[in-house]
Amino acid sequence: MENVYEFKIPKKKGGDLDLSTLKGKVMVIVNTATGCGFTPQYEGLEKLYEKYHSKGLEIIDIPCNQFGNQSPGTDDEIHEFCAAKYKTQYEQMKKNDVNGPKRLPIYNYLTSQCAFKGLTGPQKDMLDGYLRKLNPDYDKNNDIKWNFTKFVIDKNGVAVARFEPTQEINEVEECVKKLL
């Protein structure tokens, strides 16, 4: 696979989002959760969307309940929470896995193109300590480590950057700005 345009992502109300319909757009693909310490990142994602959507940015929000069962609600409950608390306007997809045997196929592509390079940012020590308790070798593979891992896709559909949940949204914004 050379780009994301070969993938479809299940929508919360049925059907699929065919990523080939977003050709020429910059995308941020993010796995989210409504009950996580990183949940306030919805606010930064929404600001990013509001600032750059008219310039060609799309945010693909994929709720995921694989990390600490922190997104236990239905697709509708997740959407209602995000719209009410964070005023999110971008479309949320159907809740899905991002690791393991049932993970969305796009995550095979994303993790193969953008390797895990370690945690950075103000909360890196906290998350590193927690992940090491779960799996001392968590950093030895490219799997998604936690909620709010973001992948930036360029206008040609190529995954160009990976941002761990501990990284600041302004780092994502700088990447997006360069691509737009």
Backbone as ProteinMPNN parsed JSONL, in Angstrom:
{"seq_chain_A": "MENVYEFKIPKKKGGDLDLSTLKGKVMVIVNTATGCGFTPQYEGLEKLYEKYHSKGLEIIDIPCNQFGNQSPGTDDEIHEFCAAKYKTQYEQMKKNDVNGPKRLPIYNYLTSQCAFKGLTGPQKDMLDGYLRKLNPDYDKNNDIKWNFTKFVIDKNGVAVARFEPTQEINEVEECVKKLL", "coords_chain_A": {"N_chain_A": [[0.844, -1.183, 0.0], [0.581, 2.146, -0.892], [-0.616, 4.507, -0.175], [-3.287, 6.14, 1.718], [-5.612, 6.058, 0.313], [-6.634, 3.67, -0.507], [-8.162, 2.626, 1.449], [-11.089, 2.088, 3.491], [-13.184, 3.365, 6.011], [-15.293, 2.327, 8.576], [-18.372, 4.009, 9.109], [-20.22, 5.601, 11.761], [-22.986, 5.44, 11.511], [-23.393, 3.449, 9.724], [-22.315, 2.113, 6.548], [-19.361, 3.226, 4.751], [-16.535, 5.412, 5.05], [-14.896, 6.31, 2.325], [-11.649, 6.751, 1.825], [-10.497, 7.645, -0.505], [-12.117, 9.613, -1.436], [-11.203, 11.858, -0.287], [-9.025, 12.85, -1.569], [-6.333, 15.06, -2.155], [-6.659, 16.452, 0.161], [-5.418, 17.316, 3.43], [-5.06, 15.143, 6.122], [-5.849, 14.281, 9.507], [-5.657, 11.473, 11.308], [-7.02, 9.955, 14.049], [-7.157, 8.032, 17.02], [-9.583, 7.918, 19.486], [-10.933, 8.551, 22.823], [-13.491, 8.817, 25.27], [-13.288, 8.868, 28.037], [-10.737, 9.342, 29.071], [-7.554, 10.463, 30.381], [-6.447, 12.029, 28.45], [-8.577, 12.999, 27.05], [-9.368, 15.771, 27.001], [-7.986, 16.612, 24.742], [-9.698, 16.655, 22.623], [-10.625, 19.245, 22.469], [-8.422, 20.733, 21.423], [-8.171, 19.426, 18.971], [-10.593, 20.124, 17.773], [-10.282, 22.913, 17.575], [-8.156, 22.989, 15.78], [-9.411, 21.872, 13.561], [-11.432, 23.802, 13.086], [-9.838, 25.986, 12.403], [-8.399, 25.176, 10.103], [-9.98, 23.648, 8.384], [-11.377, 24.845, 6.216], [-9.254, 25.286, 4.592], [-8.5, 22.873, 3.709], [-8.187, 20.724, 5.523], [-8.982, 17.624, 7.011], [-10.353, 15.816, 9.711], [-10.195, 12.618, 10.952], [-11.848, 10.854, 13.106], [-11.577, 8.161, 15.133], [-13.15, 6.433, 17.397], [-12.079, 4.375, 20.123], [-11.944, 1.573, 22.237], [-9.903, 0.154, 23.398], [-7.952, 0.8, 25.247], [-7.71, 0.73, 28.453], [-10.487, 0.561, 28.649], [-11.747, 3.022, 28.102], [-13.581, 4.209, 26.476], [-16.389, 3.419, 26.601], [-19.036, 3.788, 25.731], [-21.862, 3.771, 23.395], [-21.702, 4.344, 19.819], [-23.351, 6.55, 19.257], [-23.624, 7.696, 21.827], [-20.971, 8.45, 22.335], [-20.586, 10.343, 20.305], [-22.54, 12.263, 21.065], [-21.533, 13.092, 23.565], [-19.058, 14.282, 22.778], [-19.906, 16.308, 21.03], [-21.471, 17.868, 22.756], [-19.74, 18.527, 24.942], [-17.266, 19.325, 23.776], [-17.915, 20.552, 21.434], [-17.463, 19.391, 18.94], [-17.171, 19.268, 15.424], [-16.313, 17.761, 13.319], [-16.636, 14.627, 11.627], [-17.308, 11.637, 13.378], [-16.167, 8.322, 13.369], [-17.219, 4.849, 13.331], [-16.832, 3.064, 16.363], [-13.821, 1.299, 16.845], [-11.178, -1.212, 16.712], [-7.674, -0.573, 17.056], [-5.403, -1.952, 17.356], [-4.194, -5.356, 17.391], [-5.881, -8.476, 16.374], [-8.351, -7.703, 15.288], [-8.051, -5.172, 14.365], [-8.548, -2.133, 12.52], [-7.797, -2.243, 9.064], [-6.441, -0.013, 8.014], [-4.741, 0.776, 10.031], [-2.65, -1.027, 9.942], [-1.27, -0.094, 7.728], [-0.713, 2.615, 8.566], [0.905, 2.291, 10.897], [3.027, 0.95, 9.789], [4.161, 2.809, 8.142], [4.739, 5.008, 9.729], [6.675, 4.819, 12.252], [6.773, 3.963, 15.769], [8.472, 6.154, 17.789], [9.095, 6.687, 20.358], [8.083, 8.327, 23.421], [7.336, 11.756, 23.865], [7.078, 15.068, 25.252], [5.072, 16.815, 27.773], [3.72, 14.926, 29.428], [5.013, 12.554, 29.177], [6.57, 10.931, 30.962], [4.699, 10.044, 32.826], [2.901, 8.509, 31.204], [4.707, 6.663, 30.098], [5.592, 5.286, 32.402], [3.187, 4.072, 33.209], [2.584, 2.472, 30.948], [4.793, 0.771, 30.921], [4.333, -0.744, 33.186], [2.198, -2.271, 32.323], [3.309, -3.558, 30.117], [6.529, -4.226, 29.899], [8.061, -4.107, 27.583], [6.763, -2.422, 25.818], [7.601, -0.458, 24.058], [8.883, -1.632, 21.973], [7.662, -2.182, 19.579], [5.553, -1.121, 16.814], [2.911, -0.703, 17.406], [-0.157, 1.006, 18.3], [-0.012, 2.969, 21.152], [-1.652, 4.252, 23.031], [-4.74, 6.058, 23.686], [-5.585, 8.781, 21.511], [-3.473, 8.899, 19.672], [-2.029, 10.341, 16.91], [-2.039, 10.496, 13.367], [-0.653, 12.11, 10.61], [-1.62, 12.838, 7.366], [-0.551, 13.493, 4.106], [-1.368, 15.601, 1.195], [-1.258, 13.81, -0.872], [-2.094, 11.461, 0.122], [-0.304, 10.087, 1.704], [1.038, 8.782, 4.67], [2.735, 10.803, 6.823], [3.586, 11.617, 9.331], [3.662, 10.847, 12.825], [2.125, 11.348, 15.885], [2.371, 11.036, 19.263], [0.148, 10.553, 22.118], [1.113, 12.139, 24.186], [2.291, 14.309, 23.084], [2.179, 17.797, 22.216], [-0.617, 19.613, 20.849], [0.098, 21.74, 19.268], [2.372, 20.904, 17.941], [1.334, 19.101, 16.111], [-0.219, 20.889, 14.679], [1.762, 22.519, 13.475], [2.907, 20.718, 11.675], [0.664, 20.157, 10.036], [0.163, 22.729, 8.968], [2.432, 23.105, 7.331], [1.93, 21.229, 5.366], [-0.422, 22.031, 4.184]], "CA_chain_A": [[0.0, 0.0, 0.0], [1.375, 3.353, -1.01], [-1.299, 5.644, 0.428], [-4.509, 5.796, 2.458], [-6.783, 6.083, -0.559], [-7.108, 2.304, -0.734], [-8.873, 2.179, 2.648], [-12.413, 2.574, 3.874], [-13.348, 3.322, 7.46], [-16.72, 2.24, 8.884], [-19.022, 5.167, 9.72], [-21.025, 5.229, 12.926], [-24.378, 5.184, 11.119], [-23.401, 2.465, 8.647], [-21.561, 2.508, 5.364], [-17.939, 3.48, 4.935], [-15.874, 6.596, 4.518], [-13.885, 5.92, 1.35], [-10.645, 7.799, 1.938], [-10.161, 8.188, -1.825], [-12.937, 10.813, -1.647], [-10.509, 12.976, 0.357], [-7.806, 13.157, -2.318], [-5.995, 16.474, -2.172], [-6.83, 17.011, 1.504], [-4.539, 16.887, 4.518], [-5.888, 14.465, 7.125], [-5.349, 13.818, 10.795], [-6.398, 10.278, 11.725], [-6.767, 9.874, 15.486], [-7.993, 7.141, 17.829], [-10.025, 8.74, 20.614], [-11.686, 7.95, 23.923], [-14.223, 9.861, 25.996], [-13.05, 8.829, 29.474], [-9.283, 9.231, 29.212], [-6.877, 11.674, 30.817], [-6.137, 12.825, 27.259], [-9.833, 13.399, 26.407], [-9.401, 17.201, 26.669], [-7.397, 16.88, 23.436], [-10.773, 16.948, 21.679], [-10.689, 20.703, 22.323], [-7.374, 21.129, 20.492], [-8.506, 18.898, 17.646], [-11.678, 20.94, 17.232], [-9.702, 24.212, 17.182], [-7.386, 22.715, 14.564], [-10.401, 21.679, 12.507], [-12.05, 25.089, 12.784], [-8.842, 26.879, 11.816], [-7.833, 24.72, 8.837], [-10.885, 22.862, 7.545], [-11.658, 25.558, 4.968], [-8.026, 25.268, 3.794], [-8.272, 21.52, 3.208], [-7.914, 19.733, 6.575], [-10.039, 16.73, 7.498], [-10.005, 15.02, 10.887], [-10.864, 11.321, 10.958], [-11.914, 10.481, 14.519], [-11.95, 6.754, 15.28], [-13.216, 6.041, 18.805], [-11.483, 3.068, 20.397], [-12.109, 1.196, 23.643], [-8.868, -0.84, 23.697], [-6.978, 1.267, 26.231], [-8.344, 0.986, 29.743], [-11.954, 0.639, 28.505], [-12.049, 4.43, 28.338], [-14.599, 4.68, 25.535], [-17.336, 2.307, 26.689], [-20.368, 4.099, 25.233], [-22.234, 3.471, 22.016], [-21.25, 5.369, 18.879], [-24.177, 7.746, 19.45], [-23.272, 8.311, 23.112], [-19.664, 9.08, 22.157], [-20.81, 11.548, 19.504], [-23.278, 13.244, 21.87], [-20.586, 13.62, 24.553], [-18.071, 15.154, 22.116], [-20.595, 17.489, 20.507], [-21.912, 18.695, 23.877], [-18.631, 19.013, 25.786], [-16.16, 19.926, 23.019], [-18.474, 21.189, 20.238], [-16.809, 18.831, 17.755], [-17.93, 19.365, 14.18], [-15.85, 16.757, 12.373], [-17.369, 13.367, 11.716], [-16.709, 10.525, 14.117], [-16.397, 7.035, 12.755], [-17.668, 3.772, 14.211], [-15.808, 2.615, 17.318], [-13.08, 0.177, 16.268], [-9.87, -1.549, 17.269], [-6.507, -0.042, 16.336], [-4.361, -2.97, 17.573], [-4.677, -6.729, 17.513], [-6.397, -9.182, 15.195], [-9.549, -7.051, 14.74], [-7.798, -3.753, 14.1], [-8.85, -1.628, 11.186], [-6.659, -2.437, 8.169], [-5.651, 1.208, 7.807], [-3.706, 0.88, 11.068], [-1.472, -1.764, 9.46], [-0.552, 0.857, 6.873], [-0.218, 3.768, 9.33], [2.014, 1.923, 11.788], [4.18, 0.541, 8.98], [4.734, 4.014, 7.536], [5.17, 5.947, 10.775], [7.069, 3.984, 13.387], [6.809, 4.519, 17.12], [9.827, 6.651, 18.053], [9.2, 7.044, 21.769], [7.188, 9.356, 23.937], [7.878, 13.074, 24.184], [6.038, 15.958, 25.748], [4.987, 17.013, 29.218], [3.167, 13.791, 30.169], [5.679, 11.33, 28.714], [6.995, 10.078, 32.074], [3.497, 9.424, 33.389], [2.411, 7.461, 30.314], [5.743, 5.642, 30.005], [5.53, 4.476, 33.622], [1.978, 3.266, 33.168], [2.703, 1.46, 29.897], [5.815, -0.218, 31.32], [3.691, -1.668, 34.143], [1.374, -3.186, 31.524], [4.184, -4.313, 29.224], [7.858, -3.61, 29.962], [8.618, -3.959, 26.239], [5.764, -1.765, 24.97], [8.241, 0.43, 23.089], [9.632, -2.452, 21.009], [6.873, -2.407, 18.363], [4.927, 0.09, 16.274], [1.491, -0.64, 17.739], [-0.672, 2.202, 18.958], [0.28, 2.822, 22.583], [-2.731, 4.752, 23.882], [-5.715, 6.936, 23.059], [-5.166, 10.075, 20.955], [-2.317, 8.837, 18.781], [-2.44, 11.038, 15.692], [-1.259, 10.34, 12.143], [-0.917, 13.165, 9.638], [-1.592, 12.34, 5.997], [-0.378, 14.627, 3.198], [-2.362, 15.742, 0.119], [-1.142, 12.655, -1.768], [-2.564, 10.275, 0.828], [0.819, 9.404, 2.336], [1.236, 9.033, 6.107], [4.034, 11.471, 6.93], [3.998, 11.892, 10.712], [2.928, 10.208, 13.926], [2.213, 12.109, 17.124], [1.885, 10.272, 20.41], [-0.803, 11.343, 22.903], [1.803, 13.052, 25.102], [2.784, 15.474, 22.346], [1.289, 18.955, 22.207], [-1.361, 19.804, 19.601], [0.791, 22.722, 18.417], [3.29, 20.148, 17.078], [0.485, 18.603, 15.024], [-0.588, 22.051, 13.872], [2.908, 22.922, 12.651], [2.993, 19.739, 10.593], [-0.484, 20.384, 9.154], [0.377, 23.998, 8.257], [3.43, 22.901, 6.274], [1.351, 20.401, 4.308], [-1.504, 22.756, 3.509]], "C_chain_A": [[0.886, 1.242, 0.0], [0.714, 4.573, -0.403], [-2.604, 5.187, 1.078], [-5.74, 5.684, 1.567], [-7.353, 4.701, -0.862], [-7.993, 1.8, 0.414], [-10.236, 2.826, 2.794], [-12.518, 2.404, 5.376], [-14.844, 3.304, 7.762], [-17.234, 3.495, 9.603], [-19.942, 4.709, 10.846], [-22.469, 4.9, 12.575], [-24.491, 4.163, 9.994], [-22.701, 3.006, 7.418], [-20.114, 2.797, 5.727], [-17.56, 4.856, 4.437], [-14.762, 6.08, 3.614], [-12.849, 7.041, 1.328], [-10.212, 8.362, 0.584], [-10.999, 9.427, -2.145], [-12.286, 12.049, -1.032], [-9.191, 13.308, -0.335], [-7.594, 14.667, -2.356], [-6.165, 17.172, -0.838], [-5.698, 16.535, 2.41], [-5.456, 16.28, 5.573], [-5.111, 14.249, 8.412], [-6.25, 12.65, 11.171], [-6.018, 10.019, 13.17], [-7.71, 8.866, 16.139], [-8.313, 7.873, 19.134], [-10.75, 7.917, 21.677], [-12.307, 9.067, 24.747], [-13.927, 9.9, 27.492], [-11.588, 8.724, 29.84], [-8.717, 10.536, 29.759], [-6.519, 12.584, 29.651], [-7.394, 13.32, 26.536], [-9.917, 14.904, 26.14], [-8.717, 17.556, 25.346], [-8.453, 17.074, 22.354], [-10.853, 18.453, 21.427], [-9.653, 21.198, 21.309], [-7.643, 20.64, 19.082], [-9.604, 19.735, 16.986], [-11.159, 22.31, 16.793], [-8.894, 24.072, 15.895], [-8.333, 22.592, 13.37], [-11.015, 23.021, 12.091], [-11.089, 26.017, 12.035], [-8.451, 26.477, 10.389], [-8.779, 23.935, 7.93], [-11.145, 23.546, 6.201], [-10.44, 25.599, 4.044], [-7.668, 23.858, 3.33], [-7.919, 20.471, 4.246], [-9.168, 18.925, 6.883], [-9.515, 15.985, 8.714], [-10.859, 13.765, 10.854], [-10.754, 10.786, 12.382], [-12.432, 9.05, 14.629], [-11.968, 6.413, 16.769], [-12.725, 4.607, 18.991], [-11.588, 2.788, 21.891], [-11.028, 0.208, 24.094], [-7.93, -0.44, 24.832], [-7.701, 1.647, 27.513], [-9.85, 1.093, 29.693], [-12.449, 2.065, 28.701], [-12.987, 5.045, 27.304], [-15.706, 3.632, 25.465], [-18.691, 2.56, 26.041], [-20.614, 3.614, 23.815], [-21.68, 4.574, 21.113], [-22.042, 6.663, 19.059], [-23.839, 8.449, 20.76], [-21.931, 9.043, 23.025], [-19.832, 10.387, 21.39], [-21.507, 12.637, 20.327], [-22.364, 13.889, 22.913], [-19.642, 14.639, 23.908], [-18.719, 16.438, 21.599], [-21.008, 18.424, 21.645], [-20.736, 19.319, 24.631], [-17.567, 19.776, 24.997], [-16.605, 20.579, 21.713], [-17.827, 20.677, 18.944], [-17.747, 18.881, 16.55], [-17.512, 18.313, 13.163], [-16.55, 15.436, 12.658], [-16.589, 12.328, 12.522], [-17.113, 9.222, 13.436], [-16.982, 6.054, 13.776], [-16.515, 3.373, 15.126], [-15.156, 1.343, 16.784], [-11.79, -0.075, 17.021], [-8.763, -0.958, 16.401], [-5.289, -0.947, 16.512], [-5.02, -4.338, 17.557], [-5.322, -7.265, 16.259], [-7.617, -8.517, 14.552], [-9.307, -5.586, 14.369], [-8.149, -3.385, 12.67], [-7.62, -1.779, 10.295], [-5.814, -1.175, 7.953], [-4.542, 1.342, 8.849], [-2.487, 0.014, 10.754], [-0.613, -0.833, 8.61], [0.082, 1.98, 7.712], [0.991, 3.409, 10.186], [3.231, 1.424, 11.017], [4.888, 1.749, 8.371], [5.328, 4.976, 8.558], [5.431, 5.155, 12.049], [6.935, 4.73, 14.718], [8.25, 4.901, 17.427], [10.025, 7.064, 19.501], [8.225, 8.144, 22.133], [7.962, 10.645, 24.174], [6.749, 13.909, 24.743], [5.909, 15.925, 27.249], [4.478, 15.81, 30.025], [3.851, 12.467, 29.817], [6.064, 10.403, 29.858], [5.819, 9.341, 32.697], [3.031, 8.269, 32.51], [3.424, 6.329, 30.182], [5.698, 4.718, 31.227], [4.331, 3.546, 33.626], [2.107, 2.138, 32.138], [3.723, 0.387, 30.252], [5.272, -1.195, 32.357], [2.845, -2.697, 33.397], [2.221, -4.12, 30.677], [5.553, -3.648, 29.213], [8.5, -3.376, 28.591], [7.665, -3.238, 25.277], [6.4, -0.956, 23.834], [8.998, -0.322, 21.994], [8.837, -2.773, 19.738], [6.21, -1.098, 17.938], [3.441, 0.197, 16.572], [1.126, 0.717, 18.329], [-0.518, 1.978, 20.455], [-0.886, 3.237, 23.468], [-3.68, 5.6, 23.043], [-5.05, 8.228, 22.577], [-3.79, 10.031, 20.288], [-2.784, 9.38, 17.435], [-1.474, 10.759, 14.545], [-1.655, 11.46, 11.197], [-0.656, 12.606, 8.246], [-1.477, 13.542, 5.065], [-1.424, 14.61, 2.075], [-2.311, 14.618, -0.904], [-1.562, 11.355, -1.091], [-1.476, 9.497, 1.534], [0.91, 9.783, 3.811], [2.642, 9.587, 6.298], [4.495, 11.706, 8.364], [3.078, 11.18, 11.693], [3.186, 11.047, 15.174], [1.58, 11.301, 18.244], [0.973, 11.159, 21.268], [-0.149, 12.359, 23.844], [2.342, 14.296, 24.4], [1.723, 16.568, 22.289], [0.615, 19.112, 20.841], [-0.675, 20.82, 18.689], [1.829, 22.049, 17.519], [2.537, 19.588, 15.868], [0.138, 19.747, 14.091], [0.551, 22.501, 12.964], [3.084, 21.982, 11.456], [1.891, 19.974, 9.566], [-0.272, 21.648, 8.327], [1.349, 23.838, 7.103], [2.843, 22.136, 5.092], [0.235, 21.094, 3.543], [-0.932, 23.769, 2.536]], "O_chain_A": [[1.818, 1.36, 0.796], [1.383, 5.571, -0.138], [-2.978, 4.016, 1.004], [-6.799, 5.257, 2.026], [-8.446, 4.589, -1.417], [-8.511, 0.684, 0.359], [-10.5, 3.925, 2.306], [-12.013, 1.436, 5.945], [-15.587, 4.155, 7.273], [-16.63, 3.976, 10.562], [-20.385, 3.56, 10.87], [-23.111, 4.138, 13.298], [-25.549, 4.023, 9.38], [-22.52, 4.215, 7.273], [-19.703, 2.63, 6.875], [-18.18, 5.398, 3.522], [-13.797, 5.481, 4.089], [-13.133, 8.147, 0.868], [-9.623, 9.441, 0.527], [-10.636, 10.208, -3.024], [-12.764, 13.165, -1.233], [-8.334, 13.973, 0.247], [-8.528, 15.443, -2.559], [-5.851, 18.356, -0.711], [-5.101, 15.483, 2.18], [-6.508, 16.839, 5.882], [-3.894, 14.061, 8.408], [-7.459, 12.816, 11.332], [-4.837, 9.879, 13.49], [-8.906, 8.844, 15.851], [-7.415, 8.386, 19.802], [-11.122, 6.764, 21.46], [-11.716, 10.136, 24.901], [-14.281, 10.874, 28.157], [-11.241, 8.077, 30.828], [-9.332, 11.593, 29.615], [-6.311, 13.782, 29.841], [-7.285, 13.993, 25.511], [-10.497, 15.293, 25.126], [-8.851, 18.684, 24.872], [-8.149, 17.599, 21.283], [-11.118, 18.886, 20.306], [-9.979, 21.998, 20.432], [-7.377, 21.348, 18.111], [-9.547, 20.017, 15.789], [-11.56, 22.811, 15.743], [-8.948, 24.941, 15.025], [-8.076, 23.148, 12.302], [-11.105, 23.334, 10.904], [-11.501, 26.748, 11.134], [-8.198, 27.345, 9.554], [-8.404, 23.592, 6.809], [-11.134, 22.888, 5.16], [-10.566, 25.908, 2.859], [-6.664, 23.66, 2.646], [-7.395, 19.416, 3.887], [-10.266, 19.469, 6.999], [-8.357, 15.57, 8.738], [-12.083, 13.832, 10.744], [-9.694, 10.323, 12.803], [-13.573, 8.76, 14.268], [-10.919, 6.132, 17.349], [-12.927, 3.747, 18.134], [-11.346, 3.673, 22.711], [-11.225, -0.505, 25.079], [-7.181, -1.282, 25.328], [-8.237, 2.749, 27.638], [-10.451, 1.662, 30.605], [-13.449, 2.295, 29.382], [-13.165, 6.262, 27.266], [-15.939, 3.031, 24.416], [-19.438, 1.606, 25.821], [-19.716, 3.121, 23.134], [-21.24, 5.616, 21.598], [-21.469, 7.752, 19.017], [-23.774, 9.677, 20.798], [-21.777, 10.131, 23.58], [-19.284, 11.418, 21.782], [-21.104, 13.799, 20.287], [-22.419, 15.101, 23.119], [-19.453, 15.735, 24.437], [-18.147, 17.522, 21.718], [-20.904, 19.643, 21.51], [-20.749, 20.515, 24.921], [-17.023, 20.765, 25.489], [-15.778, 21.101, 20.967], [-17.663, 21.426, 17.981], [-18.937, 18.581, 16.645], [-18.271, 18.004, 12.244], [-16.992, 15.169, 13.776], [-15.378, 12.17, 12.364], [-18.249, 9.055, 12.992], [-17.206, 6.403, 14.935], [-15.359, 3.349, 14.704], [-15.841, 0.427, 16.327], [-11.363, 0.728, 17.851], [-8.895, -0.856, 15.181], [-4.255, -0.725, 15.881], [-6.237, -4.463, 17.69], [-5.32, -6.615, 15.214], [-7.886, -8.753, 13.374], [-10.253, -4.849, 14.091], [-8.061, -4.197, 11.749], [-6.509, -1.473, 10.727], [-4.606, -1.267, 7.735], [-3.51, 1.957, 8.577], [-1.395, 0.292, 11.25], [0.609, -0.79, 8.754], [1.274, 2.258, 7.579], [1.984, 4.136, 10.2], [4.349, 1.468, 11.531], [6.092, 1.701, 8.118], [6.304, 5.671, 8.276], [4.514, 4.864, 12.817], [6.979, 5.959, 14.771], [9.149, 4.065, 17.335], [11.013, 7.719, 19.833], [7.631, 8.796, 21.274], [9.105, 10.62, 24.63], [5.589, 13.497, 24.71], [6.547, 15.117, 27.924], [4.791, 15.702, 31.211], [3.332, 11.392, 30.121], [5.898, 9.189, 29.735], [5.923, 8.166, 33.051], [2.791, 7.17, 33.009], [3.042, 5.159, 30.157], [5.76, 3.497, 31.084], [4.439, 2.377, 33.999], [1.777, 0.988, 32.426], [3.534, -0.783, 29.918], [5.701, -2.347, 32.405], [2.784, -3.86, 33.794], [1.913, -5.303, 30.528], [5.723, -2.606, 28.58], [9.387, -2.533, 28.46], [7.752, -3.422, 24.063], [5.798, -0.792, 22.773], [9.681, 0.297, 21.177], [9.296, -3.558, 18.908], [6.306, -0.09, 18.638], [2.771, 1.089, 16.052], [1.985, 1.468, 18.792], [-0.858, 0.91, 20.964], [-1.098, 2.654, 24.532], [-3.454, 5.827, 21.854], [-4.078, 8.699, 23.167], [-3.038, 11.004, 20.333], [-3.797, 8.94, 16.891], [-0.256, 10.782, 14.721], [-2.839, 11.733, 11.003], [0.377, 11.989, 7.983], [-2.223, 14.51, 5.213], [-2.262, 13.71, 2.015], [-3.224, 14.483, -1.719], [-1.406, 10.275, -1.661], [-1.7, 8.353, 1.929], [0.864, 10.963, 4.159], [3.626, 8.922, 5.974], [5.676, 11.967, 8.594], [1.898, 10.948, 11.429], [4.324, 11.407, 15.473], [0.407, 10.932, 18.181], [1.022, 12.384, 21.155], [-0.788, 13.329, 24.252], [2.799, 15.232, 25.057], [0.523, 16.291, 22.313], [1.202, 18.786, 19.809], [-0.845, 20.769, 17.471], [2.137, 22.566, 16.445], [3.044, 19.602, 14.746], [0.19, 19.604, 12.87], [0.319, 22.83, 11.801], [3.38, 22.431, 10.348], [2.153, 19.988, 8.363], [-0.501, 21.642, 7.118], [1.122, 24.372, 6.018], [3.222, 22.376, 3.946], [-0.019, 20.774, 2.382], [-1.685, 24.48, 1.871]]}, "name": "protein", "num_of_chains": 1, "seq": "MENVYEFKIPKKKGGDLDLSTLKGKVMVIVNTATGCGFTPQYEGLEKLYEKYHSKGLEIIDIPCNQFGNQSPGTDDEIHEFCAAKYKTQYEQMKKNDVNGPKRLPIYNYLTSQCAFKGLTGPQKDMLDGYLRKLNPDYDKNNDIKWNFTKFVIDKNGVAVARFEPTQEINEVEECVKKLL"}
